[in-house]
Amino acid sequence: MNIWYLLSVPSFLIILLTVGARLVDLGPDQLEFQHHIRRIALAALGAVFFTFLFAPLAKDSWAYAQQTWRLTVISNALAVIWVTADNLPPWDVYMSGLHRQTDEWKGKNFWQRLGMNWKALRSGFVPRRKRPPQ
């Protein structure tokens, strides 16, 4: 673990939270090929940054590449790009889910909302087939 790792941790967390939120937004009705590719790419990106975040804490520190200034700059740039993306609501509104509030959403508590997001994320990975109406 070095100073470059410590400078990258906030950007790793921002990227992981944004990957999760964007995966949740890919609903079960989006079954085109491009949406499946997007799901795979977001899951892979999340896995990579999850590894970057927790690898230095592993017992075998020799098994990962040392964090350098290059990866720090790239991760911070990616986090800033995702925080300020065009055609999306502000990042804090996007992450909190306020942009998709409905009467159903407002009537639920935090744990029920989290369950709704988990259900949407899980059903987004179901293979392409005709689904019964929900």
N, C-alpha and C positions, 0 to 999 in steps of 0.2 A: 504494500500500500504506500502510495506517495502523494505529494501535493496535487498532482494532476488528477488523481482519482478523486480526491476530496473536492476539487473544483468541478468535476463532472457529475457528481451525485445528484445535484438538483436537476440537471438536464436529463439524466437517466430516469428520474422519477416523473418528470413532466412527460417524457416520451412514453413511458409505460402507461400512465394514466390516460393519455390521449389515444393510444392504441386500443385500450380497453373501451373507451367511450365510442370510438369510431366503429369498433366491432359490434357494439350494442346497437348502433344506429343502422347497421345493415340488417334490415328486418327479414323475416321469413318469406315475405312476398317478393323479394329481390333475388330471382333465381337465374338471371342471365349469366353467361360465361364470365363476363367482366367482373361481376360481383363475387363469383367464386374465386377468381384470381386475386381480387382485392382482399378477400378473407384470408387466403393462404399467405399473401405478402404481409399483411398486418400481423398475423400470428407469428410468422418467421421473424419479423422485425421485433416484436415483443419478446420472443425467445432470446434473440441476440442481445438486446439491451438488458434483459433479466440476467443473463450470464455476465455481461459487463458489470452489472451492479453487485452481484453476489460472489463472483469468482475470487476477488481478493480476500474474502472472508473464509474461503475454503482452507482445509488443512494442508493440502498440497499446493503451496503457492507457486511452485515451479511449473505447474501445468497450464498456466495462462500467461499471455503476453503482458508485460508491464505496461501500465497506462502511460502514454506519452502526451506531449502537447498537441500532436496531430489529432488524436482521438478526442481530446478535450475540446478542441476547436470545432471538429466535425459534430460532436454531440450537442454542443451549445448552439451551433448554427441550426441544426435540425430542430432543436427545441424552440428556438426563436421563430423559425419558419412556421412551425405548426401552431405556435401561439398566435401568430399574426396572419393566418391563412385568409385569403379572400373568399367571399361568398359564404362565410360561416359566421355565426354569432360570436361575440367576444368569448375568449377562452373560459373565463370563470362561469359565464352563462351556459356555455356548451357543456362543461364538465358537470355542472350541477343539474342539468336536465331541464332548466327553466324554459328552453326554447321549444320543448315538446309537451308543455303542461296542458293537460286536458282536465275535464271535470273528474274523470276517473283517477288521474294522477294526483289531483289536489286532495281527494278524499282518503288517500293512503298515508300511512306513517312511513318512517325511514326504512324499516325492515321490509315492509311490503313493496316499497319502490325498488329496493335492492333485489328482492325476489323477482319483480317484473323484469328488471334489467338482465338478471341471470337467465331467466326463461327466454328472453329475446336473443341473448348471446348463444345459448345452447341450441335453440331452434334454427339459428342462422347457419349452422353447420350440418343440418340434415340434408341428405342427398336429394337431388332434384327428382321430384315426383309430385303428383297432385295431392295436395294436402286438404284435409277436411276444413271447412270454415270454422273459425274460432269464435 
